[in-house]
């Protein structure tokens, strides 16, 4: 088993890289949205938003990991931690639904 400080470092490092990667790829998709045809543009924008949603989840997970490691998580009220979880789920469910609707529209055309 890894020592706690190494495990925490790996979680923070991988979490930060994941969030950064999501944002970079989302920006690339957003930049390509105008270069594609109408269908490709819609899909690029939808994928961009999906990745922004993933970045929100990654950031939330990272916040929880850091709060747990620093001992602050036990001081959070249920309202604070539940609100953060609600934000994370809202971001991913909204962007996933948006992607689904765009794909459905494109497959009908």
Rosetta blueprint (number, residue, H / E / L):
1 X L
2 X L
3 X L
4 X H
5 X H
6 X H
7 X H
8 X H
9 X H
10 X H
11 X H
12 X H
13 X H
14 X H
15 X H
16 X H
17 X H
18 X H
19 X H
20 X H
21 X H
22 X H
23 X H
24 X H
25 X H
26 X H
27 X H
28 X H
29 X H
30 X H
31 X H
32 X H
33 X L
34 X L
35 X L
36 X L
37 X L
38 X H
39 X H
40 X H
41 X H
42 X H
43 X H
44 X H
45 X H
46 X H
47 X H
48 X H
49 X H
50 X H
51 X H
52 X H
53 X H
54 X H
55 X H
56 X H
57 X H
58 X H
59 X H
60 X H
61 X H
62 X H
63 X H
64 X H
65 X H
66 X H
67 X H
68 X H
69 X H
70 X H
71 X L
72 X L
73 X H
74 X H
75 X H
76 X L
77 X L
78 X H
79 X H
80 X H
81 X H
82 X H
83 X H
84 X H
85 X H
86 X H
87 X H
88 X H
89 X H
90 X H
91 X H
92 X H
93 X H
94 X H
95 X H
96 X H
97 X H
98 X H
99 X H
100 X H
101 X H
102 X H
103 X H
104 X H
105 X H
106 X H
107 X H
108 X H
109 X L
